[in-house]
Amino acid sequence: MRGRLLNLAAIARAIGFALVAAAIIAATLHFRETPPRMEQRSADPAAPSDPLSEELKRCQVLAAQAKDDAACEAAWAENRRRFFTYQPAPNAVAAPDAPPKSSVR
């Protein structure tokens, strides 16, 4: 006994396998390319340099000897102060001192 000419279940299964294979191939081709690397910013000599960052770089080079260096301790303290202190943006709008009173009672 022969099977039906149009076995829909077998055709659907074959299409499903083909779609899964196409998805695997597409994913492989997509992830095969390496992502572009971010370019390192070059140091612009015209840009103003921060003396604190220069001192912190020097302390980083000193490594373990920096813990006894007073200048390094002062630089780290200033760095912590800058990091943990909130500094609003210069163009930020100041908040009003008191909330507006409602006219509805």
Secondary structure, 3 states (H helix, E strand, C coil): CCCCCCCHHHHHHHHHHHHHHHHHHHHHHHHHCCCCCCCCCCCCCCCCCCHHHHHHHHHHHHHHHHHHCHHHHHHHHHHHHHHHCCCCCCCCCCCCCCCCCCCCC
